[in-house]
């Protein structure tokens, strides 16, 4: 069974998303809503990771470092100026997609496995991850015209 592999991937992805939200909150604290929302969404990912940890132990296999590599690659550039916020939000959105897909795959496995506790964790965390994604997309849409069309 490879469920443990995906649970490890999810746990690591949530951890990396937590760190990425915190990074963006610190970096863009001068933006009216960014610091507050990124800290809130970071707390959600931290809670999601806590909910998945018991299942990682239960179904454990080896842990994946892939999400760590993804966060490192996405946030590797030292960005400045108005484009920095847009690119950082874009990178956060990409990380949320990784997490969302992991929850989807695991949710499908729970239907066959009949692990009601894991199914409940998916039912709680997956919609919140979707809300993270939706907030980021809305904020990206708000920032894009000003950032891309107005010279600094």
Rosetta silent file (secondary structure, phi, psi, omega in degrees, C-alpha in Angstrom):
SEQUENCE: XXXXXXXXXXXXXXXXXXXXXXXXXXXXXXXXXXXXXXXXXXXXXXXXXXXXXXXXXXXXXXXXXXXXXXXXXXXXXXXXXXXXXXXXXXXXXXXXXXXXXXXXXXXXXXXXXXXXXXXXXXXXXXXXXXXXXXXXXXXXXXXXXXXXXXXX
SCORE:     score description
SCORE:     0.000 S_00000001
   1 L     0.000  136.221 -177.852    0.000    0.000    0.000 S_00000001
   2 L  -107.153    9.796 -179.695    1.346    3.437   -0.950 S_00000001
   3 H   -57.589  -40.176  179.945   -1.052    5.558    1.099 S_00000001
   4 H   -58.580  -35.046  178.054    1.720    6.297    3.589 S_00000001
   5 H   -62.694  -45.890 -179.749    3.787    7.817    0.807 S_00000001
   6 H   -70.793  -34.042  176.117    1.040   10.280   -0.099 S_00000001
   7 H   -64.836  -39.040  175.694    0.333   11.056    3.538 S_00000001
   8 H   -64.938  -40.333  176.453    4.023   11.871    3.971 S_00000001
   9 H   -62.351  -43.674  178.646    3.893   14.020    0.856 S_00000001
  10 H   -64.095  -45.991 -179.219    0.824   15.823    2.222 S_00000001
  11 H   -59.638  -45.436  178.923    2.368   16.338    5.648 S_00000001
  12 H   -67.277  -38.378  178.373    5.510   17.783    4.140 S_00000001
  13 H   -63.466  -43.692  177.653    3.494   19.914    1.692 S_00000001
  14 H   -62.686  -39.015  178.387    1.421   21.398    4.519 S_00000001
  15 H   -64.278  -43.341  179.841    4.616   22.150    6.436 S_00000001
  16 H   -68.090  -36.873  177.501    6.150   23.894    3.433 S_00000001
  17 H   -65.986  -39.819  175.688    2.940   25.832    2.786 S_00000001
  18 H   -56.566  -49.356 -179.235    2.935   26.966    6.429 S_00000001
  19 H   -64.717  -39.300 -179.208    6.478   28.275    6.061 S_00000001
  20 H   -66.274  -43.582  176.548    5.734   29.912    2.721 S_00000001
  21 H   -60.442  -41.773  179.234    2.681   31.770    4.072 S_00000001
  22 H   -64.629  -40.197  177.956    4.768   32.978    7.024 S_00000001
  23 H   -60.128  -47.461 -178.453    7.542   34.120    4.669 S_00000001
  24 H   -67.555  -36.784  177.222    5.114   36.119    2.528 S_00000001
  25 H   -60.608  -44.834  178.917    3.447   37.600    5.632 S_00000001
  26 H   -66.980  -44.238 -174.036    6.800   38.897    6.889 S_00000001
  27 H   -68.342  -33.560 -174.790    7.980   40.082    3.493 S_00000001
  28 L  -118.019   38.376 -177.928    4.803   41.998    2.575 S_00000001
  29 L   -65.556  -15.755  178.739    3.648   43.277    5.957 S_00000001
  30 L   -79.603  -12.711  175.777    3.161   46.742    4.435 S_00000001
  31 L   -80.385  135.010 -171.225    0.272   45.438    2.299 S_00000001
  32 L   -52.794  -45.104 -174.459   -3.046   45.971    4.121 S_00000001
  33 L  -107.642  -12.551 -171.898   -4.379   42.415    4.081 S_00000001
  34 H   -63.848  -52.313 -176.724   -1.386   40.256    3.217 S_00000001
  35 H   -58.695  -50.532 -176.821    0.229   39.898    6.625 S_00000001
  36 H   -62.088  -48.789 -177.648   -3.013   39.149    8.464 S_00000001
  37 H   -68.380  -40.012  179.808   -4.412   36.698    5.898 S_00000001
  38 H   -65.511  -36.396  176.424   -1.130   34.904    5.301 S_00000001
  39 H   -66.485  -40.996  177.839   -0.705   34.375    9.048 S_00000001
  40 H   -63.476  -46.624 -178.017   -4.250   33.020    9.285 S_00000001
  41 H   -69.146  -30.701  173.145   -3.772   30.709    6.306 S_00000001
  42 H   -62.986  -43.058  178.286   -0.423   29.586    7.701 S_00000001
  43 H   -62.440  -38.123  176.323   -2.190   28.609   10.929 S_00000001
  44 H   -60.590  -46.886 -179.531   -4.698   26.580    8.911 S_00000001
  45 H   -65.003  -36.559  175.942   -1.900   24.649    7.197 S_00000001
  46 H   -61.850  -43.856  177.892   -0.186   24.095   10.551 S_00000001
  47 H   -64.729  -41.722  178.979   -3.455   22.675   11.905 S_00000001
  48 H   -60.156  -42.651  178.910   -3.913   20.496    8.803 S_00000001
  49 H   -61.004  -42.374  177.489   -0.426   19.082    9.287 S_00000001
  50 H   -61.161  -35.176  179.156   -1.289   18.268   12.894 S_00000001
  51 H   -72.382  -29.108 -176.539   -4.390   16.428   11.744 S_00000001
  52 H   -88.558  -21.900 -176.947   -2.490   14.344    9.199 S_00000001
  53 H   -54.686  -43.784  178.780    0.481   13.390   11.426 S_00000001
  54 H   -60.588  -32.089  179.603   -1.319   10.501   13.209 S_00000001
  55 H   -76.765  -31.085  174.360   -2.142    8.975    9.829 S_00000001
  56 H   -61.534  -44.630  178.728    1.444    9.365    8.663 S_00000001
  57 H   -65.243  -41.321 -177.589    2.473    7.322   11.710 S_00000001
  58 H   -65.939  -42.314 -175.030   -0.316    4.785   11.148 S_00000001
  59 L  -110.672   23.789 -165.607    0.394    4.199    7.455 S_00000001
  60 L   -60.112  143.770  168.718    4.044    5.266    7.505 S_00000001
  61 L  -137.650 -147.292  178.183    6.526    4.639    4.797 S_00000001
  62 L   -83.506  149.342 -179.382    9.352    6.948    3.819 S_00000001
  63 L   -86.751  145.156 -178.811    8.889   10.704    3.969 S_00000001
  64 L   -99.026  139.472  174.622    9.193   12.823    0.834 S_00000001
  65 L   -98.671    3.813 -176.707   11.320   15.961    0.557 S_00000001
  66 H   -53.847  -47.801 -179.264    9.702   16.968   -2.736 S_00000001
  67 H   -61.927  -33.834  177.749    7.601   19.820   -1.279 S_00000001
  68 H   -62.345  -43.045  177.479   10.672   21.266    0.425 S_00000001
  69 H   -62.746  -39.976 -179.185   12.407   21.323   -2.945 S_00000001
  70 H   -63.677  -47.450  179.344    9.342   22.931   -4.519 S_00000001
  71 H   -62.250  -42.650  178.969    9.186   25.738   -1.938 S_00000001
  72 H   -59.982  -44.505 -178.725   12.933   26.298   -2.255 S_00000001
  73 H   -68.364  -40.021 -177.879   12.681   26.515   -6.037 S_00000001
  74 H   -68.896  -42.317 -174.860    9.631   28.772   -6.044 S_00000001
  75 L  -102.338   26.492 -174.726   10.889   31.282   -3.488 S_00000001
  76 L   -75.915  -31.092 -177.542   14.565   31.173   -4.473 S_00000001
  77 L   -77.785  144.061  171.812   14.736   34.601   -6.103 S_00000001
  78 L   -86.576  101.924 -175.733   15.187   37.759   -4.076 S_00000001
  79 L   -97.847  145.246  177.968   12.284   39.763   -5.443 S_00000001
  80 L  -138.688  162.005  176.624   11.722   43.453   -4.982 S_00000001
  81 L    83.014 -172.442 -174.565    9.213   46.013   -6.123 S_00000001
  82 H   -67.313  -28.114  179.460    5.582   45.637   -7.064 S_00000001
  83 H   -69.390  -24.384 -177.923    6.171   42.471   -9.045 S_00000001
  84 H   -59.806  -45.315 -179.676    7.460   40.710   -5.917 S_00000001
  85 H   -62.826  -46.685 -179.890    4.023   40.514   -4.288 S_00000001
  86 H   -60.072  -45.187 -179.871    2.372   39.167   -7.425 S_00000001
  87 H   -67.061  -38.460  178.389    5.072   36.519   -7.918 S_00000001
  88 H   -66.031  -41.211  175.930    4.985   35.519   -4.235 S_00000001
  89 H   -63.940  -39.390  177.092    1.199   35.116   -4.356 S_00000001
  90 H   -59.514  -46.367  179.858    1.597   33.112   -7.562 S_00000001
  91 H   -65.143  -39.576  175.399    4.103   30.791   -5.849 S_00000001
  92 H   -61.100  -42.072  179.028    1.816   30.372   -2.831 S_00000001
  93 H   -59.681  -42.122  178.356   -1.020   29.455   -5.198 S_00000001
  94 H   -61.620  -42.114  177.902    1.187   26.779   -6.783 S_00000001
  95 H   -64.587  -38.420  178.412    1.969   25.308   -3.354 S_00000001
  96 H   -65.192  -30.950  177.382   -1.734   25.241   -2.438 S_00000001
  97 H   -66.011  -38.221  175.193   -2.376   23.278   -5.627 S_00000001
  98 H   -59.126  -47.972 -179.178    0.144   20.655   -4.470 S_00000001
  99 H   -65.276  -45.067 -179.286   -1.655   20.373   -1.138 S_00000001
 100 H   -58.902  -43.365 -179.957   -5.119   20.347   -2.747 S_00000001
 101 H   -65.896  -39.700  176.474   -4.145   17.523   -5.079 S_00000001
 102 H   -60.394  -45.848  178.360   -2.718   15.482   -2.192 S_00000001
 103 H   -60.834  -39.806 -179.939   -5.963   15.876   -0.240 S_00000001
 104 H   -63.412  -46.943 -179.741   -7.945   14.826   -3.331 S_00000001
 105 H   -62.556  -44.680 -179.238   -5.851   11.708   -3.897 S_00000001
 106 H   -66.955  -39.760  177.413   -6.002   10.727   -0.224 S_00000001
 107 H   -58.696  -42.298  178.459   -9.754   11.380   -0.082 S_00000001
 108 H   -62.944  -38.924  178.769  -10.244    8.980   -2.996 S_00000001
 109 H   -66.849  -35.086 -179.369   -8.193    6.345   -1.174 S_00000001
 110 H   -65.308  -27.061  178.737  -10.277    6.734    1.993 S_00000001
 111 H   -64.566  -37.771  177.912  -13.384    5.742    0.048 S_00000001
 112 H   -82.730  -33.484 -175.828  -11.850    2.337   -0.647 S_00000001
 113 H   -76.982  -30.321 -176.992  -10.027    2.045    2.686 S_00000001
 114 L    63.121   37.967  173.697  -13.021    2.930    4.848 S_00000001
 115 L   -92.461   99.013 -174.033  -10.891    4.791    7.379 S_00000001
 116 H   -65.514  -34.338  179.011  -13.559    7.089    8.800 S_00000001
 117 H   -67.228  -43.291  177.497  -11.102    9.188   10.811 S_00000001
 118 H   -66.876  -38.243  176.878   -8.949    9.901    7.763 S_00000001
 119 H   -60.638  -41.735  178.754  -12.086   10.568    5.734 S_00000001
 120 H   -66.331  -38.981  177.166  -13.181   13.126    8.365 S_00000001
 121 H   -62.215  -42.340  177.709   -9.759   14.809    8.278 S_00000001
 122 H   -63.237  -43.612 -178.560  -10.050   15.112    4.501 S_00000001
 123 H   -63.410  -30.393  178.918  -13.592   16.483    4.775 S_00000001
 124 H   -81.799  -46.935 -170.963  -12.361   19.161    7.196 S_00000001
 125 H   -82.624  -36.946 -175.740   -9.049   20.134    5.591 S_00000001
 126 H   -60.459  -45.713  177.638   -9.741   19.891    1.872 S_00000001
 127 H   -64.360  -32.487  178.031  -12.385   22.677    1.766 S_00000001
 128 H   -69.681  -36.805  175.655  -10.125   24.945    3.831 S_00000001
 129 H   -64.520  -38.393  176.576   -7.282   24.355    1.394 S_00000001
 130 H   -62.389  -38.006  177.506   -9.697   25.272   -1.386 S_00000001
 131 H   -66.663  -36.730  174.715  -10.454   28.508    0.484 S_00000001
 132 H   -59.199  -47.794 -179.253   -6.731   29.256    0.698 S_00000001
 133 H   -60.335  -45.000 -178.446   -6.498   28.773   -3.059 S_00000001
 134 H   -65.527  -40.351  178.108   -9.531   30.956   -3.736 S_00000001
 135 H   -62.989  -45.152  179.801   -8.266   33.798   -1.551 S_00000001
 136 H   -60.637  -44.821 -179.741   -4.898   33.705   -3.293 S_00000001
 137 H   -62.575  -42.607  177.004   -6.486   33.712   -6.742 S_00000001
 138 H   -61.626  -41.663 -179.391   -8.694   36.659   -5.799 S_00000001
 139 H   -69.736  -35.574  175.750   -5.714   38.583   -4.425 S_00000001
 140 H   -63.687  -44.396  179.049   -3.690   37.773   -7.559 S_00000001
 141 H   -62.216  -36.305  178.565   -6.515   39.104   -9.742 S_00000001
 142 H   -68.627  -40.915 -175.378   -6.607   42.261   -7.647 S_00000001
 143 H   -80.438  -28.231 -170.510   -2.839   42.851   -7.845 S_00000001
 144 H   -58.249  -51.272 -176.571   -2.245   41.891  -11.488 S_00000001
 145 H   -59.585  -48.296 -179.534   -3.540   44.972  -13.370 S_00000001
 146 H   -61.696  -45.858 -176.553   -1.723   47.499  -11.195 S_00000001
 147 H   -66.411  -44.217 -172.426    1.464   45.443  -11.109 S_00000001
 148 H   -85.087  -23.194 -173.050    1.663   44.556  -14.783 S_00000001
 149 H  -110.206  -13.954 -178.726    0.402   47.767  -16.390 S_00000001
 150 L  -108.591  125.947 -179.258    1.666   50.613  -14.222 S_00000001
 151 L   -70.390  148.180  177.946    5.354   51.460  -14.356 S_00000001
 152 L   -78.690    0.000    0.000    7.242   51.767  -11.079 S_00000001
